[in-house]
């Protein structure tokens, strides 16, 4: 095997869909899919007009928007009029959570969330608390999974909404959404699921009432989110009245971006039938090899019931930010949920809730097209970087 990849070599090489070689942060954003690029360029020419107007160019833009909605709905297995385009996954989460809570205030003001939900869900829960609501946070095991029975036990007669992600965004663990959905349905509580990491990669679980997702996670353009509200789910916008997206999402529709998002989702989902198992095998290799190559490391997340592209591990005696910076120097882009910043000085709430090591944390998430040699180079560089950082810090490990 050759030596570590230099920064210049890494950035000059072309990876999947134009991403630089060594880009291993698909959970933050998948490189733009070629299908999205083609659709975006075409839609910029044909879908620029205001889809709410009545003249020809506007009607054409409206047709493009509705076709994109139908294509997304077909992939998700829902009805087109249950799908709404938002400006981001975060906006979709906030609209889903706060809108459902507002619509069900007569039922009560109790909200149930998993302890390892994305920050957008937890921030909405915090706002709900500040405004007089009550929140129950259900803990997780060391794999990052909630216990369905514990979640069901948290539901009360005054519970207005429950939230459980389809899979964890930091460690990849799949959540028991269907089991929790059954418990929610039994007591007539709607379930919101954040599916940002799983849409396009895995089949969606059944039984949820509201869903949010983000197009740049499957190779669509940034700035496009999905809000899905199933039929017979009570929801009322928490924002001022607006005519757009059938009074669900305010602001001018970005028709070209919606078209590109739909094209990317179709193509990405079709590819995952073969690509998903291949990436999963590469993740298995990382899970197996990292503990062999790097002493004092803990690989976290469920090894089996997980997303196909995410693997996370924590290295003792190494600061997360230093590790990420050094890997970046060698052309590898990864992320860390445990990097303490001057703003927060707090490690990852996900890792804390799991009760695992929070320092020296690395999340590797493989984009489509990642090759076996990419993983081999990463493993070699990782072992060298961790060893050097520990040596520089005066830490000698066995």
N, C-alpha and C positions, 0 to 999 in steps of 0.2 A: 504494500500500500504506500502511496506517495505521502509526503509530508503535509503539514497543515496548509490549507488553502489561504493564500494571501488575500488581503482586502481588495486589491486592484483586480486580481484574477476573478474573485467572486463576483464583484459588481459588473465586470465585463461580460461574464458568461450569462447566457440566457436560460432561465428556468421555465417552469410551466406557465403558459399563457403570458409570457413576457416578464415574469417575476425573476429577480436576480437569483442565481444559484445560491443555495444556502438559506433561502427564505423559508422558515419553519414556524410561521405564526399565522396559519390559516384561521385559527379561532378568532383572531382579531380582525382579519379581513382576507378573504380569498382573492387571488389575482383576478382581474377582469376576464371573464370568459370570452373567447372569440365570438361566440354566438351573441353575447351582449354587445360587443363592440359593433358588429355588423348591424344589429337591430337598432342600436342607438344612432348610428350615422344615418340610416334610412329614416328613422322617426324624426330626427332633427329637421329633415327636409319636408316631411309630410305632416308632422304633428305639432307644429309650432303655435297654431291658433288656439284661442280660448274655447275649450270644449263646451262651455256653457252657452255660447252664442248660437244663432240659428243659420248663419250664412254657410256657404259650401265648405270653406276651409275649416270652419269650426265643427261642422258635422263630421268631417273627415277625422279631425282630432278626437272627437267623441267616440267615433267608431274604433279608432286605434286603442283608446283607453279601455273601452268595454271588451275588446278582443283580448287585451292583456289581462284584464280581470278574469275572463273566462278561462284563459290558459293557466293562470295561477290556481284558480279554483279546481281545475281538473287534476292538477298535480296533488293538491292538498286533499282532494276528495270531499269538497264542500260545494255549496251552491254559489254561483257568481255574485248574487246579491248579498252574500254573507261576507264578502271580501271588500276591504277598504284600503286604499293606498295612503300611507302617511309619509312624513318627511324623514323618519328614522325609526329604528326598532325601539329606541327609548320613548319616542312620542307614542308609539303604538302601545307600549306597556303602560304608560301613564294614563292614556285614554281608556284602556281596558279596565285597569284597576279602579281609577277614580270614577269612571263612568258607571261601572257596576255598583260601586258603593253608594253613589248618589241615587241611583235608581231604586235601591233596596233599603233606603233609610228607615222606612216604616217597619221593616223586618227587624232591624237592629243595626248597631254600629261596630260589630265585632268582626275582625279580619283575622284569618289564619294564614300564615306563610311558613314556608320551609326556611330553616336557618341559613341555608347556603344559596338562597336565591340571588340573582344578579342585583347589583347595586340599584338599578333603576326600579326594581320591585321594592326593595327595602326602603329606598328614599320615598316612594309613594306611601309606604306603610308609615314611615315617620311623619309625613305630612298629615296623614289620617289621625295619628295620635295627637299631634299638636292641635288639631282642630276638634279634639274631644272624643275621638274614636278609641277603640281598644284593640290591641294586636296581640295574638298569641303566636310565638315563634316555635316551631316544632324542630327539635334537635335531630342530628344525624349520627350514624355509626362511623367507624373509622374509614369506611369506604366513601363516605359522603352521601349516603342514601338515607332517606327518612323511612321510618317504620310505618307502614300503612295503618296498623292498629293504633299507634300513637297519634297519627294524624287524625284518624277518625274520632278518637277520644277528645280531641281538641275542639271539634265542632259542637256548637251550642244552638239552642233555639233562636238566639239573636245573632247568629253568624250570617253576615250579609254576603261574604265572598271568601273563597279559599284560593290560594295560589301555590302551584307546584310546577317547577320547570320540568321539561321533558328529559333534560340531561344537564349535568353541571358543566358550566363554562370553563372552570379551572382544571378539573380533574377528569372530566369525561364520563363520570358515573351516570348510568341511566336511572331515572327515578320511577317508582311504581305508580305511574299516572293512572293507569286503568283501574288498579285496585282502589286508589284514593278517589277516583271519579265515581266508582260504584258506591263508596261510602257517602260521598257528597250527594249523589242522586237520591239515596235512601232518605236523606233529611232535607231534600230540596234546596241544596246550597249550590250555586253555580261555581264551577272550577275554572280558573284562569291558568293557562300554561304558557310560559315563556319557551318558545321552541326555536330560538335564534340559532342555537348550535346544531340542531338536528334536522331542520327542514332542508330537504334536498339530499340528505345523507342517509336517513333511515325512515322507515314507515312511521307515521304518526300514531300514537296510541289513541284509543277511542274514549268517548265519554266526556270530554272537556266541553265547556260552554264558550270560552273566549280564548283567543290565541294571539300571540305577537311574534313577529319574525323580522329579520333584517336582510335586505338583498345582498349586501356586500359580503355576507357570510357564505353565499353560494356562487359568487362570481358575478353578481349583478353590480350595478353602479352604487356608489355610496350615496346616501341621502334618500333612500327608498326603504320604507318599512311596510309591514303588513299588519293590519288589524282584522281579525276574523271574529265575528259575533254570530253564533249559531241562532237559528230560528227559535223563537219563544224564550230567548234570554233577555231579561230586562236590563236596559242600558239607557243612560241619559248623559248627554255630553256635559263634562264638567267645565267646559269653556263657553265663552259668549257665542251666541247663535251665528251660524255661517251657512251659506247655501251649498258649499262645496261637499263633494262625496256624500251626497244625500244627508247633509246636516250632521255628519259624523266627524269629519276632519276639516279644520279650517285651512284656508289658503289655496292659492292657485295650483291646480294639478300639474305636476311635472310629467306630461304625457310621454316624451321620449324616454325618460328614465324608467317609467313604469313598463313601457314596451320592452326595454332592454332587460329589466329585471325578470319579466315573464319568460323571455327567450332564454336567459341564462338558467332559470330554474328548470325549465323543460330539459335542456341539454345536460345540465349538471346531474339531475335526478336519473336520467337515462344512463349516464356514464357510471354512476355509483354502483350499478349492479355488478360490474367487474372491478371498478376502481376501489370501492369500499373494502372488499376482502383483501385486495393487494396492499392497501395502506394499513389495514389492520395487522397484516403479517409483519410489516415493517415496524409498527408500534410494538408488537410482541418482541421483536428483536431488540429494540431499545430497552424495553422493560427487563429483558433477560440480561443484556450485556452491561448496562450501566452499573449495577451492583458488582459485577465482576471486575470492571475496569476502574471504578472509583470507590475507594474505601469509605465507610461511614456515610452511606447514602440511603435514603428511604424513598422507594417508589410508592406513590400514593394513588388512590382511586381503585375502583373495582377492576381486576385483571380480565374479567370475562364480560360482565354486563356493563358495557361501556360503548362510547362512540368509537368509530373505527380509526379516527385520525389524531386523538389526543393522548399524550402521556405526560405525566408530571412527576417530578422527583425533587427531593430536597437534600442538599449537601451540608453536612455539619462543618463548622469552622470556616465558612465562606459567606460573605455578604452577597445577597441576590443581585444588587445593582452592579457590584464589581464583576461578578460572574457574567452578567449580560453584556457589560461593556467590553470585556475581554473577548467574548464570543463574537461580538459585533466586529471587533478589529480583524478577526479572521474570516469575516464574511457570513456569519451565521446570525440570522434574525430570529430570536426567540423572545418569550415574555416571561415575566415573573409576577405571580400574585402576591409575593411576600416582600417586594421591594419597598422598604420604608422611605417615605418622602418627607421633605421639610414641611409639607402641608399637613400630613396626617400622623406621621411617626407611628403608624400602626401596620402590622402585617396583615396578610389576607384573612378576611373574616371567614372564608371557606375553610382554610386550613386550621384556623383556630377552632371552629365548630367541630371539625373532624378529630381534633386532639392529636394532630401529627406535627412533625417538625415544620416550622414556618420560616426558618432562615435558609439562605442559599437555595431558594426555590426556583425551579425552571419548568416552564410549560412548553413542551414541543408539540406543535400541531401541524400535521403534514398537509400541504396543499395538493390538489390534483396534479398528477405528473411527477411527484417526487420519486426519485429512482434509488435503487439500492446503494449505489456508490455515494450518493448524497448522505445517506445515513451512516455509512462506514466512515466517511470523512468527519462527520459530526462527532461520532463516538471517539475517534482518535484525538481530535482537537479538544473535546470536552475533558478527557482524562488528563491531557497535558496542562490545560488551563487551570483546572481545579488543583492539581498538584503544585503548580507554580504559585497560585494565590495562597495556598496553605503554607507553603514554604516561606513566602514573603511575609506572612503574618506570624511566622514563628511556630506554626502548628505542624507537628510531625505525626502522621497517622500510620497505622499498621496496614 
